Amino acid sequence: MAVTANEIAEWMLEQLQSAGILYQKEAVDYIRRHYGESFIYVGENGNESISKEVKKLFKKLHGGRAAWERDGFFWGWH
């Protein structure tokens, strides 16, 4: 069965809930290893990022309870 963006977003939320923080680099590495390159892209700044579809679903799942920390490249509870 093919992996969906929603499954990855759910994994991200689980990681955030268990650790209280989710670093983008760690998430990108995990997603690449377990789900493949199709969910990763290189942004304008040259950094690897998680697909916009996955991030949109992740945001919907956490319902605004998590915040992106731009300077540290991570999500955390706020």
PyMOL Python script that loads the backbone (N, CA, C, O; Angstrom):
from pymol import cmd

cmd.read_pdbstr("""\
ATOM      1  N   MET A   1       0.843  -1.190   0.000  1.00  0.00           N
ATOM      2  CA  MET A   1       0.000   0.000   0.000  1.00  0.00           C
ATOM      3  C   MET A   1       0.886   1.251   0.000  1.00  0.00           C
ATOM      4  O   MET A   1       1.877   1.322   0.727  1.00  0.00           O
ATOM      5  N   ALA A   2       0.527   2.199  -0.798  1.00  0.00           N
ATOM      6  CA  ALA A   2       1.310   3.433  -0.918  1.00  0.00           C
ATOM      7  C   ALA A   2       1.146   4.299   0.333  1.00  0.00           C
ATOM      8  O   ALA A   2       0.071   4.386   0.927  1.00  0.00           O
ATOM      9  N   VAL A   3       2.232   4.919   0.695  1.00  0.00           N
ATOM     10  CA  VAL A   3       2.218   5.836   1.840  1.00  0.00           C
ATOM     11  C   VAL A   3       1.529   7.126   1.416  1.00  0.00           C
ATOM     12  O   VAL A   3       1.713   7.604   0.297  1.00  0.00           O
ATOM     13  N   THR A   4       0.742   7.675   2.315  1.00  0.00           N
ATOM     14  CA  THR A   4       0.083   8.937   2.014  1.00  0.00           C
ATOM     15  C   THR A   4       0.724  10.067   2.800  1.00  0.00           C
ATOM     16  O   THR A   4       1.383   9.845   3.816  1.00  0.00           O
ATOM     17  N   ALA A   5       0.518  11.278   2.311  1.00  0.00           N
ATOM     18  CA  ALA A   5       1.019  12.464   3.009  1.00  0.00           C
ATOM     19  C   ALA A   5       0.420  12.532   4.406  1.00  0.00           C
ATOM     20  O   ALA A   5       1.078  12.991   5.339  1.00  0.00           O
ATOM     21  N   ASN A   6      -0.818  12.081   4.559  1.00  0.00           N
ATOM     22  CA  ASN A   6      -1.470  12.111   5.868  1.00  0.00           C
ATOM     23  C   ASN A   6      -0.757  11.209   6.872  1.00  0.00           C
ATOM     24  O   ASN A   6      -0.633  11.563   8.045  1.00  0.00           O
ATOM     25  N   GLU A   7      -0.288  10.042   6.417  1.00  0.00           N
ATOM     26  CA  GLU A   7       0.448   9.132   7.303  1.00  0.00           C
ATOM     27  C   GLU A   7       1.727   9.805   7.812  1.00  0.00           C
ATOM     28  O   GLU A   7       2.080   9.668   8.984  1.00  0.00           O
ATOM     29  N   ILE A   8       2.405  10.516   6.947  1.00  0.00           N
ATOM     30  CA  ILE A   8       3.634  11.203   7.341  1.00  0.00           C
ATOM     31  C   ILE A   8       3.313  12.325   8.316  1.00  0.00           C
ATOM     32  O   ILE A   8       4.019  12.508   9.308  1.00  0.00           O
ATOM     33  N   ALA A   9       2.257  13.073   8.042  1.00  0.00           N
ATOM     34  CA  ALA A   9       1.847  14.149   8.945  1.00  0.00           C
ATOM     35  C   ALA A   9       1.503  13.576  10.320  1.00  0.00           C
ATOM     36  O   ALA A   9       1.833  14.181  11.340  1.00  0.00           O
ATOM     37  N   GLU A  10       0.848  12.425  10.357  1.00  0.00           N
ATOM     38  CA  GLU A  10       0.518  11.781  11.628  1.00  0.00           C
ATOM     39  C   GLU A  10       1.781  11.351  12.353  1.00  0.00           C
ATOM     40  O   GLU A  10       1.873  11.495  13.572  1.00  0.00           O
ATOM     41  N   TRP A  11       2.767  10.820  11.613  1.00  0.00           N
ATOM     42  CA  TRP A  11       4.049  10.454  12.214  1.00  0.00           C
ATOM     43  C   TRP A  11       4.709  11.695  12.820  1.00  0.00           C
ATOM     44  O   TRP A  11       5.225  11.641  13.936  1.00  0.00           O
ATOM     45  N   MET A  12       4.692  12.816  12.082  1.00  0.00           N
ATOM     46  CA  MET A  12       5.294  14.051  12.586  1.00  0.00           C
ATOM     47  C   MET A  12       4.640  14.490  13.890  1.00  0.00           C
ATOM     48  O   MET A  12       5.326  14.882  14.834  1.00  0.00           O
ATOM     49  N   LEU A  13       3.309  14.423  13.940  1.00  0.00           N
ATOM     50  CA  LEU A  13       2.592  14.819  15.152  1.00  0.00           C
ATOM     51  C   LEU A  13       2.955  13.905  16.318  1.00  0.00           C
ATOM     52  O   LEU A  13       3.138  14.378  17.440  1.00  0.00           O
ATOM     53  N   GLU A  14       3.059  12.595  16.064  1.00  0.00           N
ATOM     54  CA  GLU A  14       3.453  11.657  17.115  1.00  0.00           C
ATOM     55  C   GLU A  14       4.840  12.005  17.658  1.00  0.00           C
ATOM     56  O   GLU A  14       5.064  11.975  18.868  1.00  0.00           O
ATOM     57  N   GLN A  15       5.761  12.331  16.764  1.00  0.00           N
ATOM     58  CA  GLN A  15       7.119  12.694  17.190  1.00  0.00           C
ATOM     59  C   GLN A  15       7.097  13.956  18.040  1.00  0.00           C
ATOM     60  O   GLN A  15       7.765  14.033  19.071  1.00  0.00           O
ATOM     61  N   LEU A  16       6.339  14.926  17.607  1.00  0.00           N
ATOM     62  CA  LEU A  16       6.242  16.182  18.343  1.00  0.00           C
ATOM     63  C   LEU A  16       5.617  15.951  19.722  1.00  0.00           C
ATOM     64  O   LEU A  16       6.069  16.512  20.720  1.00  0.00           O
ATOM     65  N   GLN A  17       4.584  15.127  19.764  1.00  0.00           N
ATOM     66  CA  GLN A  17       3.913  14.846  21.039  1.00  0.00           C
ATOM     67  C   GLN A  17       4.835  14.114  22.004  1.00  0.00           C
ATOM     68  O   GLN A  17       4.829  14.399  23.201  1.00  0.00           O
ATOM     69  N   SER A  18       5.629  13.174  21.496  1.00  0.00           N
ATOM     70  CA  SER A  18       6.474  12.386  22.398  1.00  0.00           C
ATOM     71  C   SER A  18       7.711  13.150  22.845  1.00  0.00           C
ATOM     72  O   SER A  18       8.129  13.016  23.995  1.00  0.00           O
ATOM     73  N   ALA A  19       8.310  13.952  21.962  1.00  0.00           N
ATOM     74  CA  ALA A  19       9.559  14.640  22.289  1.00  0.00           C
ATOM     75  C   ALA A  19       9.351  16.103  22.680  1.00  0.00           C
ATOM     76  O   ALA A  19      10.202  16.697  23.342  1.00  0.00           O
ATOM     77  N   GLY A  20       8.217  16.684  22.271  1.00  0.00           N
ATOM     78  CA  GLY A  20       7.967  18.095  22.559  1.00  0.00           C
ATOM     79  C   GLY A  20       8.616  19.033  21.560  1.00  0.00           C
ATOM     80  O   GLY A  20       8.420  20.247  21.616  1.00  0.00           O
ATOM     81  N   ILE A  21       9.393  18.463  20.642  1.00  0.00           N
ATOM     82  CA  ILE A  21      10.092  19.241  19.625  1.00  0.00           C
ATOM     83  C   ILE A  21      10.326  18.324  18.429  1.00  0.00           C
ATOM     84  O   ILE A  21      10.528  17.121  18.594  1.00  0.00           O
ATOM     85  N   LEU A  22      10.298  18.892  17.229  1.00  0.00           N
ATOM     86  CA  LEU A  22      10.567  18.112  16.020  1.00  0.00           C
ATOM     87  C   LEU A  22      11.455  18.936  15.114  1.00  0.00           C
ATOM     88  O   LEU A  22      11.027  19.952  14.565  1.00  0.00           O
ATOM     89  N   TYR A  23      12.696  18.497  14.959  1.00  0.00           N
ATOM     90  CA  TYR A  23      13.645  19.196  14.090  1.00  0.00           C
ATOM     91  C   TYR A  23      13.394  18.816  12.641  1.00  0.00           C
ATOM     92  O   TYR A  23      13.213  17.642  12.316  1.00  0.00           O
ATOM     93  N   GLN A  24      13.387  19.821  11.776  1.00  0.00           N
ATOM     94  CA  GLN A  24      13.127  19.573  10.362  1.00  0.00           C
ATOM     95  C   GLN A  24      14.138  18.605   9.766  1.00  0.00           C
ATOM     96  O   GLN A  24      13.754  17.699   9.026  1.00  0.00           O
ATOM     97  N   LYS A  25      15.426  18.777  10.072  1.00  0.00           N
ATOM     98  CA  LYS A  25      16.444  17.897   9.485  1.00  0.00           C
ATOM     99  C   LYS A  25      16.208  16.443   9.873  1.00  0.00           C
ATOM    100  O   LYS A  25      16.327  15.552   9.031  1.00  0.00           O
ATOM    101  N   GLU A  26      15.878  16.194  11.126  1.00  0.00           N
ATOM    102  CA  GLU A  26      15.612  14.823  11.562  1.00  0.00           C
ATOM    103  C   GLU A  26      14.374  14.265  10.866  1.00  0.00           C
ATOM    104  O   GLU A  26      14.353  13.102  10.463  1.00  0.00           O
ATOM    105  N   ALA A  27      13.349  15.095  10.728  1.00  0.00           N
ATOM    106  CA  ALA A  27      12.129  14.657  10.042  1.00  0.00           C
ATOM    107  C   ALA A  27      12.412  14.369   8.573  1.00  0.00           C
ATOM    108  O   ALA A  27      11.955  13.359   8.038  1.00  0.00           O
ATOM    109  N   VAL A  28      13.165  15.253   7.919  1.00  0.00           N
ATOM    110  CA  VAL A  28      13.514  15.051   6.502  1.00  0.00           C
ATOM    111  C   VAL A  28      14.276  13.735   6.339  1.00  0.00           C
ATOM    112  O   VAL A  28      13.962  12.946   5.448  1.00  0.00           O
ATOM    113  N   ASP A  29      15.268  13.495   7.190  1.00  0.00           N
ATOM    114  CA  ASP A  29      16.062  12.264   7.096  1.00  0.00           C
ATOM    115  C   ASP A  29      15.192  11.032   7.283  1.00  0.00           C
ATOM    116  O   ASP A  29      15.318  10.057   6.543  1.00  0.00           O
ATOM    117  N   TYR A  30      14.305  11.078   8.281  1.00  0.00           N
ATOM    118  CA  TYR A  30      13.428   9.936   8.549  1.00  0.00           C
ATOM    119  C   TYR A  30      12.463   9.711   7.384  1.00  0.00           C
ATOM    120  O   TYR A  30      12.278   8.583   6.927  1.00  0.00           O
ATOM    121  N   ILE A  31      11.860  10.785   6.917  1.00  0.00           N
ATOM    122  CA  ILE A  31      10.896  10.669   5.807  1.00  0.00           C
ATOM    123  C   ILE A  31      11.582  10.099   4.572  1.00  0.00           C
ATOM    124  O   ILE A  31      11.029   9.233   3.895  1.00  0.00           O
ATOM    125  N   ARG A  32      12.776  10.580   4.281  1.00  0.00           N
ATOM    126  CA  ARG A  32      13.510  10.068   3.111  1.00  0.00           C
ATOM    127  C   ARG A  32      13.769   8.567   3.259  1.00  0.00           C
ATOM    128  O   ARG A  32      13.536   7.805   2.321  1.00  0.00           O
ATOM    129  N   ARG A  33      14.242   8.146   4.412  1.00  0.00           N
ATOM    130  CA  ARG A  33      14.577   6.728   4.626  1.00  0.00           C
ATOM    131  C   ARG A  33      13.350   5.828   4.607  1.00  0.00           C
ATOM    132  O   ARG A  33      13.395   4.724   4.064  1.00  0.00           O
ATOM    133  N   HIS A  34      12.257   6.294   5.199  1.00  0.00           N
ATOM    134  CA  HIS A  34      11.097   5.425   5.369  1.00  0.00           C
ATOM    135  C   HIS A  34       9.986   5.615   4.339  1.00  0.00           C
ATOM    136  O   HIS A  34       9.192   4.704   4.105  1.00  0.00           O
ATOM    137  N   TYR A  35       9.932   6.786   3.730  1.00  0.00           N
ATOM    138  CA  TYR A  35       8.821   7.071   2.815  1.00  0.00           C
ATOM    139  C   TYR A  35       9.257   7.463   1.410  1.00  0.00           C
ATOM    140  O   TYR A  35       8.445   7.420   0.486  1.00  0.00           O
ATOM    141  N   GLY A  36      10.516   7.844   1.227  1.00  0.00           N
ATOM    142  CA  GLY A  36      11.013   8.165  -0.105  1.00  0.00           C
ATOM    143  C   GLY A  36      11.170   9.649  -0.373  1.00  0.00           C
ATOM    144  O   GLY A  36      10.703  10.504   0.379  1.00  0.00           O
ATOM    145  N   GLU A  37      11.844   9.915  -1.474  1.00  0.00           N
ATOM    146  CA  GLU A  37      12.201  11.280  -1.880  1.00  0.00           C
ATOM    147  C   GLU A  37      11.000  12.129  -2.293  1.00  0.00           C
ATOM    148  O   GLU A  37      11.079  13.357  -2.271  1.00  0.00           O
ATOM    149  N   SER A  38       9.907  11.501  -2.664  1.00  0.00           N
ATOM    150  CA  SER A  38       8.787  12.261  -3.223  1.00  0.00           C
ATOM    151  C   SER A  38       8.161  13.223  -2.216  1.00  0.00           C
ATOM    152  O   SER A  38       7.408  14.117  -2.603  1.00  0.00           O
ATOM    153  N   PHE A  39       8.462  13.052  -0.936  1.00  0.00           N
ATOM    154  CA  PHE A  39       7.897  13.928   0.090  1.00  0.00           C
ATOM    155  C   PHE A  39       8.890  14.995   0.556  1.00  0.00           C
ATOM    156  O   PHE A  39       8.636  15.702   1.532  1.00  0.00           O
ATOM    157  N   ILE A  40      10.030  15.108  -0.151  1.00  0.00           N
ATOM    158  CA  ILE A  40      11.092  16.059   0.202  1.00  0.00           C
ATOM    159  C   ILE A  40      11.363  16.952  -1.004  1.00  0.00           C
ATOM    160  O   ILE A  40      11.296  16.499  -2.147  1.00  0.00           O
ATOM    161  N   TYR A  41      11.668  18.216  -0.746  1.00  0.00           N
ATOM    162  CA  TYR A  41      12.097  19.106  -1.828  1.00  0.00           C
ATOM    163  C   TYR A  41      13.147  20.068  -1.278  1.00  0.00           C
ATOM    164  O   TYR A  41      13.283  20.224  -0.065  1.00  0.00           O
ATOM    165  N   VAL A  42      13.887  20.711  -2.183  1.00  0.00           N
ATOM    166  CA  VAL A  42      14.872  21.708  -1.783  1.00  0.00           C
ATOM    167  C   VAL A  42      14.259  23.086  -2.000  1.00  0.00           C
ATOM    168  O   VAL A  42      13.851  23.429  -3.110  1.00  0.00           O
ATOM    169  N   GLY A  43      14.200  23.868  -0.929  1.00  0.00           N
ATOM    170  CA  GLY A  43      13.596  25.197  -0.990  1.00  0.00           C
ATOM    171  C   GLY A  43      14.514  26.221  -1.630  1.00  0.00           C
ATOM    172  O   GLY A  43      15.649  25.921  -1.999  1.00  0.00           O
ATOM    173  N   GLU A  44      14.002  27.431  -1.755  1.00  0.00           N
ATOM    174  CA  GLU A  44      14.752  28.522  -2.375  1.00  0.00           C
ATOM    175  C   GLU A  44      16.044  28.828  -1.635  1.00  0.00           C
ATOM    176  O   GLU A  44      17.016  29.282  -2.238  1.00  0.00           O
ATOM    177  N   ASN A  45      16.059  28.580  -0.325  1.00  0.00           N
ATOM    178  CA  ASN A  45      17.249  28.858   0.478  1.00  0.00           C
ATOM    179  C   ASN A  45      18.273  27.730   0.415  1.00  0.00           C
ATOM    180  O   ASN A  45      19.332  27.815   1.036  1.00  0.00           O
ATOM    181  N   GLY A  46      17.958  26.669  -0.338  1.00  0.00           N
ATOM    182  CA  GLY A  46      18.876  25.550  -0.489  1.00  0.00           C
ATOM    183  C   GLY A  46      18.723  24.468   0.565  1.00  0.00           C
ATOM    184  O   GLY A  46      19.416  23.453   0.516  1.00  0.00           O
ATOM    185  N   ASN A  47      17.823  24.674   1.517  1.00  0.00           N
ATOM    186  CA  ASN A  47      17.585  23.674   2.564  1.00  0.00           C
ATOM    187  C   ASN A  47      16.545  22.660   2.112  1.00  0.00           C
ATOM    188  O   ASN A  47      15.591  22.993   1.411  1.00  0.00           O
ATOM    189  N   GLU A  48      16.750  21.421   2.528  1.00  0.00           N
ATOM    190  CA  GLU A  48      15.752  20.402   2.246  1.00  0.00           C
ATOM    191  C   GLU A  48      14.556  20.621   3.155  1.00  0.00           C
ATOM    192  O   GLU A  48      14.704  20.993   4.319  1.00  0.00           O
ATOM    193  N   SER A  49      13.394  20.391   2.621  1.00  0.00           N
ATOM    194  CA  SER A  49      12.165  20.607   3.376  1.00  0.00           C
ATOM    195  C   SER A  49      11.181  19.490   3.083  1.00  0.00           C
ATOM    196  O   SER A  49      11.365  18.689   2.167  1.00  0.00           O
ATOM    197  N   ILE A  50      10.142  19.464   3.883  1.00  0.00           N
ATOM    198  CA  ILE A  50       9.075  18.477   3.754  1.00  0.00           C
ATOM    199  C   ILE A  50       8.020  19.054   2.821  1.00  0.00           C
ATOM    200  O   ILE A  50       7.746  20.253   2.856  1.00  0.00           O
ATOM    201  N   SER A  51       7.440  18.221   2.003  1.00  0.00           N
ATOM    202  CA  SER A  51       6.478  18.688   1.009  1.00  0.00           C
ATOM    203  C   SER A  51       5.403  19.567   1.626  1.00  0.00           C
ATOM    204  O   SER A  51       4.992  19.373   2.770  1.00  0.00           O
ATOM    205  N   LYS A  52       4.963  20.528   0.846  1.00  0.00           N
ATOM    206  CA  LYS A  52       3.944  21.470   1.310  1.00  0.00           C
ATOM    207  C   LYS A  52       2.653  20.742   1.683  1.00  0.00           C
ATOM    208  O   LYS A  52       1.965  21.136   2.625  1.00  0.00           O
ATOM    209  N   GLU A  53       2.329  19.687   0.949  1.00  0.00           N
ATOM    210  CA  GLU A  53       1.119  18.916   1.252  1.00  0.00           C
ATOM    211  C   GLU A  53       1.210  18.295   2.649  1.00  0.00           C
ATOM    212  O   GLU A  53       0.256  18.360   3.425  1.00  0.00           O
ATOM    213  N   VAL A  54       2.362  17.691   2.964  1.00  0.00           N
ATOM    214  CA  VAL A  54       2.547  17.077   4.284  1.00  0.00           C
ATOM    215  C   VAL A  54       2.480  18.142   5.369  1.00  0.00           C
ATOM    216  O   VAL A  54       1.822  17.941   6.390  1.00  0.00           O
ATOM    217  N   LYS A  55       3.156  19.278   5.162  1.00  0.00           N
ATOM    218  CA  LYS A  55       3.151  20.338   6.177  1.00  0.00           C
ATOM    219  C   LYS A  55       1.751  20.904   6.390  1.00  0.00           C
ATOM    220  O   LYS A  55       1.378  21.239   7.514  1.00  0.00           O
ATOM    221  N   LYS A  56       0.984  21.009   5.324  1.00  0.00           N
ATOM    222  CA  LYS A  56      -0.389  21.501   5.434  1.00  0.00           C
ATOM    223  C   LYS A  56      -1.229  20.540   6.277  1.00  0.00           C
ATOM    224  O   LYS A  56      -1.995  20.981   7.133  1.00  0.00           O
ATOM    225  N   LEU A  57      -1.095  19.251   6.048  1.00  0.00           N
ATOM    226  CA  LEU A  57      -1.832  18.246   6.818  1.00  0.00           C
ATOM    227  C   LEU A  57      -1.362  18.221   8.269  1.00  0.00           C
ATOM    228  O   LEU A  57      -2.169  18.070   9.186  1.00  0.00           O
ATOM    229  N   PHE A  58      -0.050  18.372   8.475  1.00  0.00           N
ATOM    230  CA  PHE A  58       0.516  18.419   9.827  1.00  0.00           C
ATOM    231  C   PHE A  58      -0.065  19.596  10.598  1.00  0.00           C
ATOM    232  O   PHE A  58      -0.439  19.462  11.763  1.00  0.00           O
ATOM    233  N   LYS A  59      -0.136  20.745   9.946  1.00  0.00           N
ATOM    234  CA  LYS A  59      -0.686  21.942  10.587  1.00  0.00           C
ATOM    235  C   LYS A  59      -2.153  21.710  10.968  1.00  0.00           C
ATOM    236  O   LYS A  59      -2.599  22.115  12.041  1.00  0.00           O
ATOM    237  N   LYS A  60      -2.884  21.060  10.080  1.00  0.00           N
ATOM    238  CA  LYS A  60      -4.293  20.759  10.355  1.00  0.00           C
ATOM    239  C   LYS A  60      -4.410  19.820  11.565  1.00  0.00           C
ATOM    240  O   LYS A  60      -5.298  19.989  12.401  1.00  0.00           O
ATOM    241  N   LEU A  61      -3.513  18.836  11.655  1.00  0.00           N
ATOM    242  CA  LEU A  61      -3.552  17.873  12.756  1.00  0.00           C
ATOM    243  C   LEU A  61      -3.226  18.519  14.102  1.00  0.00           C
ATOM    244  O   LEU A  61      -3.867  18.215  15.108  1.00  0.00           O
ATOM    245  N   HIS A  62      -2.226  19.414  14.124  1.00  0.00           N
ATOM    246  CA  HIS A  62      -1.874  20.015  15.418  1.00  0.00           C
ATOM    247  C   HIS A  62      -2.770  21.200  15.754  1.00  0.00           C
ATOM    248  O   HIS A  62      -2.754  21.689  16.883  1.00  0.00           O
ATOM    249  N   GLY A  63      -3.544  21.660  14.792  1.00  0.00           N
ATOM    250  CA  GLY A  63      -4.563  22.673  15.046  1.00  0.00           C
ATOM    251  C   GLY A  63      -4.050  23.972  15.648  1.00  0.00           C
ATOM    252  O   GLY A  63      -4.736  24.610  16.446  1.00  0.00           O
ATOM    253  N   GLY A  64      -2.844  24.358  15.263  1.00  0.00           N
ATOM    254  CA  GLY A  64      -2.286  25.616  15.752  1.00  0.00           C
ATOM    255  C   GLY A  64      -1.613  25.513  17.109  1.00  0.00           C
ATOM    256  O   GLY A  64      -1.172  26.522  17.660  1.00  0.00           O
ATOM    257  N   ARG A  65      -1.529  24.307  17.654  1.00  0.00           N
ATOM    258  CA  ARG A  65      -0.895  24.124  18.966  1.00  0.00           C
ATOM    259  C   ARG A  65       0.625  24.075  18.874  1.00  0.00           C
ATOM    260  O   ARG A  65       1.310  24.187  19.890  1.00  0.00           O
ATOM    261  N   ALA A  66       1.160  23.909  17.665  1.00  0.00           N
ATOM    262  CA  ALA A  66       2.610  23.872  17.470  1.00  0.00           C
ATOM    263  C   ALA A  66       3.023  25.089  16.660  1.00  0.00           C
ATOM    264  O   ALA A  66       2.251  25.612  15.855  1.00  0.00           O
ATOM    265  N   ALA A  67       4.247  25.526  16.885  1.00  0.00           N
ATOM    266  CA  ALA A  67       4.771  26.684  16.170  1.00  0.00           C
ATOM    267  C   ALA A  67       6.098  26.319  15.516  1.00  0.00           C
ATOM    268  O   ALA A  67       6.878  25.532  16.053  1.00  0.00           O
ATOM    269  N   TRP A  68       6.337  26.904  14.351  1.00  0.00           N
ATOM    270  CA  TRP A  68       7.590  26.728  13.631  1.00  0.00           C
ATOM    271  C   TRP A  68       8.584  27.760  14.141  1.00  0.00           C
ATOM    272  O   TRP A  68       8.305  28.959  14.133  1.00  0.00           O
ATOM    273  N   GLU A  69       9.741  27.292  14.583  1.00  0.00           N
ATOM    274  CA  GLU A  69      10.815  28.170  15.039  1.00  0.00           C
ATOM    275  C   GLU A  69      11.800  28.319  13.884  1.00  0.00           C
ATOM    276  O   GLU A  69      12.640  27.452  13.647  1.00  0.00           O
ATOM    277  N   ARG A  70      11.677  29.430  13.178  1.00  0.00           N
ATOM    278  CA  ARG A  70      12.445  29.661  11.962  1.00  0.00           C
ATOM    279  C   ARG A  70      13.957  29.619  12.193  1.00  0.00           C
ATOM    280  O   ARG A  70      14.686  29.046  11.383  1.00  0.00           O
ATOM    281  N   ASP A  71      14.431  30.212  13.274  1.00  0.00           N
ATOM    282  CA  ASP A  71      15.873  30.273  13.526  1.00  0.00           C
ATOM    283  C   ASP A  71      16.466  28.900  13.838  1.00  0.00           C
ATOM    284  O   ASP A  71      17.613  28.619  13.492  1.00  0.00           O
ATOM    285  N   GLY A  72      15.674  28.044  14.495  1.00  0.00           N
ATOM    286  CA  GLY A  72      16.187  26.736  14.877  1.00  0.00           C
ATOM    287  C   GLY A  72      15.759  25.609  13.972  1.00  0.00           C
ATOM    288  O   GLY A  72      16.188  24.470  14.155  1.00  0.00           O
ATOM    289  N   PHE A  73      14.916  25.907  12.991  1.00  0.00           N
ATOM    290  CA  PHE A  73      14.408  24.890  12.062  1.00  0.00           C
ATOM    291  C   PHE A  73      13.728  23.730  12.787  1.00  0.00           C
ATOM    292  O   PHE A  73      14.041  22.566  12.538  1.00  0.00           O
ATOM    293  N   PHE A  74      12.797  24.054  13.682  1.00  0.00           N
ATOM    294  CA  PHE A  74      12.056  23.008  14.373  1.00  0.00           C
ATOM    295  C   PHE A  74      10.644  23.477  14.701  1.00  0.00           C
ATOM    296  O   PHE A  74      10.339  24.669  14.684  1.00  0.00           O
ATOM    297  N   TRP A  75       9.796  22.502  15.000  1.00  0.00           N
ATOM    298  CA  TRP A  75       8.456  22.768  15.508  1.00  0.00           C
ATOM    299  C   TRP A  75       8.459  22.478  17.001  1.00  0.00           C
ATOM    300  O   TRP A  75       9.128  21.550  17.456  1.00  0.00           O
ATOM    301  N   GLY A  76       7.724  23.257  17.751  1.00  0.00           N
ATOM    302  CA  GLY A  76       7.589  23.010  19.187  1.00  0.00           C
ATOM    303  C   GLY A  76       6.213  23.473  19.631  1.00  0.00           C
ATOM    304  O   GLY A  76       5.545  24.228  18.924  1.00  0.00           O
ATOM    305  N   TRP A  77       5.798  23.024  20.788  1.00  0.00           N
ATOM    306  CA  TRP A  77       4.500  23.439  21.334  1.00  0.00           C
ATOM    307  C   TRP A  77       4.566  24.880  21.779  1.00  0.00           C
ATOM    308  O   TRP A  77       5.601  25.342  22.261  1.00  0.00           O
ATOM    309  N   HIS A  78       3.475  25.586  21.623  1.00  0.00           N
ATOM    310  CA  HIS A  78       3.433  26.971  22.136  1.00  0.00           C
ATOM    311  C   HIS A  78       2.155  27.217  22.894  1.00  0.00           C
ATOM    312  O   HIS A  78       1.939  28.319  23.399  1.00  0.00           O
TER     313      HIS A  78
END
""", "prot")
cmd.dss("prot")
cmd.show_as("cartoon", "prot")
cmd.util.cbc("prot")
cmd.orient("prot")
